[in-house]
Amino acid sequence: MISCIIIEDEPLAVANIKRSLSELGGITLSAVFDQPKSGFEYAIKHSIDLIFLDIHLGTENGLQHLKTEQEVPPIIVISANSHYALQGFELNVCDYILKPFTQQRLQKAIEKYKASRANTYASSSHFIVKTETRLEKVFYRDLICIEGMGDYRRIITLHHKIMTLQTFREMEDVLDPHWVVRIHKSYMVQIRAIVEFQNTRVILSNGQQFPVSDTYRKAVKEKLVG
């Protein structure tokens, strides 16, 4: 399931995108925003997979805001103006759709996004952790969880524990979301290590129990049901 948001200030355009996404299926619309800054902040905080972005948003320009953001999810631009297409692709947007769009055109953009995501993680079997003295390889199959401990993150695997100063935000940039899910501001877990989900907590294969916060509960459920 792909989670997305729409950043668009025209109600009719929002309705058209909603209807098309509903017909395509496999996509969950989490929120709609009429300003780019609030939309980008939400997407980052809630680990949204994909953003549908208009360019002209009142007095705001969606692409200008994109230039100042470092960690936003992939973006599909939906705009009535073709003049910004080159600038959009220079900013690495996933696709650029002109209004009015067809269902087939939107589906093509979604497939392009899926292919890009698959290529990104196709060969992911491990990630690299920076400790105070070295770089260490961690295999996803061995990972159990990552805990926040003050300034440090503690990575627990089947074999040992690793301490790192890397932030959760930094780790989310490199971790494969097919393997790992954020469940709380202080915890990330390996999805396959979850043996029981009780709405407000998870129980892991090593017996540890962690709370699941309201912010991440929906994403955790979606990961567990595939």
N, C-alpha and C positions, 0 to 999 in steps of 0.2 A: 504494500500500500504506500503510495506517494502522498506525503503531506505538503500542502501548498497554501500560499496566501495570495490575494489579489491586491495590488496597489493601483487604484483607479478611482477617479472622482466623478465619473459619469454613471448614474444609476442604470441607464439602459445598457451601457457597455458591461457593467458588472453582471447584470442579469443575463446577458448573452454568454458571457464566459462561464457563469455558473451552470447554465443550461447545457452548454457543450461539454463541460467536465462531467456533469451528471450522466450524460449519454455515453461518454467514453468509459466510465467506470474505472475502478482501481486508483482513484485519486480522492483524497480527503481535503476539503477546503476548511482550513482552521480559522481564518479571519479575513476581513476585508478592511483596507485602509484607504483614505483619500489623500494621505501625505506620505512621502517616501521615508522620512526620518523615523516616524513611529512604526512604519511597516518593517523597515530594516532592523530596528531594535527588537521588535517582536520575533522576527525570523531567527535572529541570532540567539535570543534567549530561549526559544522553544525548539531549537534544532529543526527548523522547517527544511524540507528537502528542496522545494522549488518555489520561485516567485514569478508571478505574472505582473509585469510592470508597464504602465503607460508612461509616456514621456512628459506630456503637458498636463500638469496637475495644479490647476489654478495658476498661481504665480511661480510655482516650483517646477524644476526640471528634473525628472527622475534620473537621467543619466549623469547630470552634474553631481547629484547626491551620491550616485554610485562611485564616482571618482574618489570620494572621501572615505568610503567604507572599505575595510580590508578583509572582512570575513563573512560576507553575505553568501547565501546559498546560490546555486545556479539560477539564472534569470532568463525568462522568455519575454521579450518586449512585444507588446501588442499596441500598435500606434497607427494613427491615421496619416502620419507624416513619415515619408521615406527618406527625408533629408538627413536623418540621424543614423541611418543604417550602418554606414561605415564606422562612425564613432562608436556605435553599439558593439560591433564586432571587435573593434580595437580594445574595448573594455571586457572582451571575452564573454559576452552574453551568449547563451546557448542557442538562441534563435531569435529572429526578428520577423514578426507577423504584421502584415498591414491590414487595417480595418477597411471595409468589412471582411471578415475571414470566414472560411467555410469549415465545416466539421472535419473534412479531410485534411485541411491545412493545419489545424490545431493538433490533430492526431499525429501528423508527420513531425511536428515540433516535439511532441511528447516522446515519440519513438527516438528522436535524435537525442533527447535528454537521457533516456534509458540506456541507449547505446554508449553514450559518453560515461555514464555512471558505471556501467558494466566494465568498460575498458579500464577505468580508474582502479577498480578493485579486483579485476579478474585474477591477477597474480598475487594478491595479498595473502601471504601466509604468516607474516610477522610484522612487527613494527619496531622502531628503534627508540630506546629510552636513553636520555642523557642524565647520567648521575653526576656527582661532584667530581669524580675521577675518571670516568670512562663512558663510552657508548655501549649499550647492551641490547642485544636482540631478544625480543620476547615473541614467542610463537602464540598465535591466537588460540590454538588448540590447548595450550597449557594455562592460559589466563583464566583466573576466577573473578577477580574484581579489582577495582582501584578506589582507594579511600582517601578522602581529604584529611590531612592531619596538620593543621596550622598552615605554615608556609610550604609544607611538603605534601606530595601525593605518595601513598604507599601502594605499590603494585604487588598483588598476591597471586602467585602462580602455583601450579601443582608441586613445584620443586623448591621455590625459595621466595623471598620478599625483596623488593627493590624500592629504594627511596629516591625520589626525584623532586626537583624544584619546578619542573614544568607544570604550568597551570592546567586546569581542566579545559579551558578554552584552547590552549595550545595542543593539548592531546586530542581534542575533538577534530582538529584540523587534519590530523594524520591517521586517526583510528578508522578502521573499516566499519561502517554502521551496520553491515551484515553480521558482524560478530559482537559488537559492543553497543550497549544502550545506556544512556544517562537516566538514572532513576530519581536523583535527588541532587541538590546543589553540592553535596559532599560525597556522592557515590556514583560510580559507573560499574556495570557488571557485564561479564561475558554472557551473552544470551543463552548459550547452551548449558551454562552452569546453573541456570535457574531451574530448580526442581519443583518449586511451588510458588504461586502468585496468589496473594490474599488481599488484593485491592489496595491495602495500605502498607503492605510489606512484601518482600520476596525472601524466600529461603533458598540458599545456595547449596551446591553439591558438597561443600566442605562444612556445612552446618551453620555458617554465618547467616544472620538475618539482618536485613537493612530496610529502613522505611522507604516507601515510594511517595513522593510529594505530589500534590495536586497538579503542579506544573507539568510533570512528566508522565503521569499515570496513563493518559490516552496513548502516548507514543509507545509505552511499554506493552500495553495490551495489543497494539497493532503488530509489534515485533513478534510477540508470542504466538499470534494466530497466523503468522506468515504474510 
